[in-house]
């Protein structure tokens, strides 16, 4: 099974996405879920209409979505930025600037933010609620 990488970006009023490996394969939507669904439909159309792509993806495809750092927090407003900064040993003020888009995180800083998010995911996955 082949992997396709999709980039999702947000404009002022909608989301749009494109696939790195398929020139011209783009989609839009008013929500993150809608743009993901629309992009998957476009990929299937691309594959169905191109014999070479049909052969390349005959066993299906894995679709990996990449979003910008500021988009992560728009998609997950439940995340408390200050607490995430503490968890990841990040500067809270700097993280707020990344989130607002007033500063761009370096690749190393974006990796540290992702590691903090991974820690949060692991904490959430370790919880079991009792009735």
C-alpha positions in Angstrom: 0.0 0.0 0.0 1.4 3.4 -1.0 1.4 6.5 1.1 0.1 9.9 0.0 0.9 13.1 1.8 -1.8 15.7 1.9 -1.2 19.3 3.1 -4.2 21.0 4.7 -4.2 24.7 5.1 -6.7 27.2 6.4 -7.7 30.5 4.8 -9.9 33.0 6.5 -13.1 31.3 5.6 -12.3 27.7 4.6 -9.9 24.8 4.5 -8.1 23.7 1.4 -5.8 20.7 0.7 -3.6 19.2 -1.9 -1.7 16.0 -2.4 2.1 16.3 -2.8 2.4 13.3 -5.1 -0.6 14.1 -7.4 -0.2 17.4 -9.3 -3.5 19.2 -9.4 -5.3 17.0 -6.9 -6.8 19.7 -4.6 -10.0 20.1 -2.6 -11.7 22.6 -0.3 -14.3 22.6 2.4 -15.8 24.7 5.1 -14.5 22.4 7.9 -11.5 20.2 8.4 -13.6 17.0 8.2 -15.2 18.2 5.0 -11.9 19.0 3.3 -10.5 15.6 4.2 -13.6 13.9 2.8 -13.5 16.0 -0.4 -9.8 15.3 -0.9 -10.3 11.6 -0.5 -13.0 11.7 -3.2 -10.7 13.7 -5.5 -7.9 11.2 -5.0 -10.3 8.3 -5.9 -11.4 10.2 -9.0 -7.7 10.8 -10.0 -6.9 7.1 -9.6 -10.0 5.9 -11.4 -9.3 8.1 -14.4 -5.6 7.5 -14.8 -4.6 3.9 -15.8 -1.0 4.4 -14.5 -2.3 5.7 -11.1 -4.8 2.8 -11.0 -2.0 0.4 -11.3 0.3 2.2 -8.8 -2.5 2.3 -6.2 -4.1 -1.1 -7.0 -3.6 -2.1 -3.4 -5.0 1.1 -2.0 -3.3 4.0 -0.3 -2.6 5.5 3.1 -3.4 9.2 3.4 -1.3 11.2 5.8 -2.5 14.7 6.6 -0.1 17.4 7.5 -1.3 20.7 8.9 0.5 23.9 9.9 1.3 24.5 13.5 -1.2 27.3 13.9 -3.9 25.2 12.2 -3.4 22.4 14.8 -4.7 24.7 17.6 -7.6 26.0 15.4 -8.6 22.3 14.9 -8.2 21.5 18.5 -9.3 24.5 20.5 -9.7 22.3 23.6 -5.9 22.3 24.0 -4.7 24.7 26.7 -1.6 26.4 25.2 -0.1 27.3 28.6 -0.5 23.7 29.9 0.9 22.2 26.7 3.9 24.5 27.0 4.5 23.3 30.5 4.2 19.7 29.4 6.6 20.2 26.6 9.0 22.5 28.5 8.3 25.2 25.9 8.1 29.0 26.4 4.4 29.7 26.7 4.7 33.2 25.2 6.6 31.9 22.2 4.1 29.1 21.8 1.2 31.6 21.8 3.1 33.5 19.0 3.4 30.4 17.0 -0.3 29.6 17.5 -1.4 33.2 16.5 0.8 33.1 13.4 2.8 36.2 14.5 6.0 34.0 14.6 6.9 31.0 12.6 8.3 28.1 14.5 11.6 26.6 13.2 11.6 22.9 12.2 13.2 22.1 15.6 10.6 24.0 17.5 7.7 22.5 15.6 9.1 19.1 16.4 9.2 20.0 20.1 5.6 21.2 19.9 4.6 17.9 18.3 6.5 16.0 21.0 4.5 17.9 23.6 1.2 17.0 21.8 2.4 13.3 21.6 2.9 13.4 25.4 -0.6 14.8 25.8 -2.0 12.0 23.6 -0.2 9.4 25.6 -1.5 10.8 28.9 -5.1 10.8 27.4 -4.7 7.2 26.1 -3.5 6.0 29.6 -6.7 7.1 31.2 -9.6 4.7 31.7 -12.9 6.1 33.1 -14.8 4.1 35.7 -18.5 4.1 36.0 
